[in-house]
Structures are given as structure tokens and as C-alpha cells.
Amino acid sequence: MTETIQRADTVEALRSRAHWYRLLAGAFAEEPQSGFLRELRGEQCLADLAELGVDFDDDFLGHDEEMLTEELAAEYTMLFIAPGGFPPVESVRLQGGYRQSAVNETRDAYAAEGFAVQSGRFATFEDHLSVEMQFIAALLEGQAEALVAGNENEARRIGKVVKRFWVKHLGRWSRGFAQIVEGATEHSFYREMARLLEAFTLAELEVLGLDVADEDGARLRAPKPDAVTRPMQCGGAAT
């Protein structure tokens, strides 16, 4: 009986963590849609978020849904799309441009577990924060299912995949990215989601027993891609 209870607690914890991964993925995936905002402003969700220290201002809680959707669409564009913004994309944050090596690395990681990126309303990069978070959420749900089925070897295998992905990807840039968003945004929704992302990252690294350096560092300017810094080879070898 004790073993069964412990396993149930572990399964519940895995599913709970997966839920928060998906919530954060939704916050940064695109301009928040009305359905997502409606759920987030629900009484139970606000209570759960408050327990984690999330404290929205009236600009999120007091505005009607249509106005809030428009305001957050403008803020999303300013933060993540407009020139000078901070796209939530690993390649951009760590390698200075879109479609750097992180794209292939994350795509390979997804494929190894039978996952593939499906575009939503817009084209999505494999190393987008929301995709990386959803991948871990799916892994945690799979780990929980393995425990329920009594397949502890599979559960351990998935746990190793989760740790490896954090070391190679999320752990290297999510904290610095969160810090720069918190400092740049003028809306409490993104301020609180950024704070939650940083706190959640620290909590996950502790749960996973990992020590991963933050290579993002909340830099205003990402490093230039290798293709930009390499000497030109046109017309002969560079000297």
C-alpha cells in the first residue's frame, strides 16, 4: 500500500509539473487568445497562481476581455516581434540568429521521442520557448503514464531525457530570457509570467538535481551568428 501511495504521489507531481509547463508555453507561444486569458483569469487559476507568488495588476484583472486581448497583442509584438525585441527562441538568444544549430538539435530530440512540431496560427521554430516547454510537458505526462503502468524502466529513461534536454537547452537560456522580459515589459501579465518562468526554472533545476549555467545572461544584444563573424571566403581564402 505504501509503495502504491508513493507512486500515486509521484504521478500526481509529474502531471502537476506538466500543467505548469503548458501554462508557461501558452503565455509565450503567441499573442494570448481570449480563451487562454479567460481560463487564466478564472477564480481557481488565479488562486493557484497566487500561491506561487503571481500578483497581476489591474491592467490584467480589471480590463474587459476584448481590451485585454488587444493590449497584450500589442505588448507581445513590442517585446518579441518588433525590431529590437527579444524573440523567445533559443537560437536567437544564444547564437544571435534564427535557425542556428539549436533548431536541428531540438528537432532531433523531439524525433527521438516520436514528436514533431505542428504549426499553429503561425510558423513555429523548433527551438521556440513554447515548443521546448511543451516537449517537456509531454515527456512528464509520458513518465507519469509509465509509472501508472508499472513500467519503471521507461519512467527512468524518460526522466533522463528530461534532464538531458534541460542541460542542453532550457537550462541554458530560460532564466536570462525571463529576466530581460521582466525588465522590458510595461504590462503586469508579461511581468508576472516572466517572474514565474524564472522561479519555475530554478525550481525545476532543483527538482532535477541539475546545475546548469545561465548562458543567456539577460543580454540586450544576442551574440552574432557564426556566419556573420567568420571571414569572407569569396574570391579566395581569407588572409
SULQUIBEL-V207511 format. One record per residue. PHI is phi in whole degrees, 0 to 359 (* if undefined). BURIAL is # if it has 9 or more other C-alpha atoms within 8 Angstrom, else .. Layout:
# SULQUIBEL-V207511
[[PHI & BURIAL] [PHI & BURIAL]]
This chain:
# SULQUIBEL-V207511
[[* & .] [299 & .] [299 & .] [297 & .] [295 & .] [298 & .] [295 & #] [298 & #] [297 & .] [295 & #] [299 & #] [298 & #] [295 & .] [298 & #] [292 & #] [295 & .] [298 & #] [301 & #] [300 & #] [289 & .] [302 & #] [292 & #] [297 & .] [294 & #] [300 & #] [295 & #] [292 & #] [247 & #] [292 & #] [194 & .] [302 & #] [303 & #] [271 & .] [300 & #] [297 & .] [296 & #] [293 & #] [298 & #] [293 & .] [294 & .] [270 & #] [292 & .] [302 & .] [292 & .] [295 & #] [297 & #] [294 & .] [296 & .] [293 & #] [299 & #] [296 & .] [267 & .] [93 & .] [285 & #] [223 & .] [288 & #] [270 & .] [294 & .] [296 & #] [259 & #] [274 & .] [260 & .] [272 & #] [290 & .] [300 & #] [296 & .] [297 & .] [297 & #] [300 & #] [294 & .] [296 & .] [287 & #] [296 & #] [294 & .] [292 & #] [299 & #] [298 & #] [297 & #] [284 & #] [241 & #] [243 & #] [297 & .] [307 & .] [88 & .] [277 & #] [232 & #] [304 & #] [281 & #] [229 & #] [302 & #] [303 & #] [292 & #] [291 & #] [256 & #] [236 & #] [83 & #] [190 & #] [289 & .] [57 & .] [270 & #] [299 & .] [299 & #] [297 & #] [294 & #] [295 & .] [290 & #] [301 & #] [295 & .] [296 & #] [295 & #] [298 & #] [298 & .] [255 & .] [81 & .] [250 & .] [217 & .] [284 & .] [250 & .] [291 & .] [266 & .] [292 & .] [231 & .] [297 & .] [236 & #] [277 & #] [299 & #] [260 & #] [290 & #] [307 & #] [295 & #] [290 & #] [299 & #] [292 & #] [294 & #] [298 & #] [295 & #] [301 & #] [296 & #] [296 & #] [296 & #] [295 & #] [294 & #] [295 & #] [297 & #] [297 & #] [296 & #] [294 & #] [300 & #] [280 & .] [80 & .] [265 & #] [289 & .] [297 & .] [293 & #] [299 & #] [294 & #] [299 & .] [297 & #] [302 & #] [292 & .] [296 & .] [301 & #] [299 & #] [299 & .] [292 & #] [296 & #] [294 & #] [275 & .] [227 & #] [306 & #] [295 & #] [276 & #] [219 & #] [292 & #] [290 & #] [297 & #] [299 & #] [300 & #] [296 & #] [288 & #] [293 & #] [302 & #] [284 & .] [264 & .] [286 & #] [250 & .] [239 & #] [293 & #] [299 & #] [287 & #] [300 & #] [287 & #] [292 & #] [292 & #] [298 & #] [296 & #] [299 & #] [295 & #] [296 & .] [294 & .] [300 & #] [298 & #] [295 & .] [293 & .] [299 & #] [291 & .] [300 & .] [278 & .] [69 & .] [247 & #] [235 & .] [241 & .] [290 & .] [277 & #] [274 & .] [287 & #] [67 & #] [54 & #] [289 & .] [291 & .] [239 & .] [285 & #] [296 & .] [287 & #] [298 & #] [304 & .] [297 & .] [277 & .] [271 & .] [291 & .] [298 & .] [291 & .] [249 & .] [296 & .] [78 & .] [133 & .] [292 & .] [291 & .] [245 & .]]
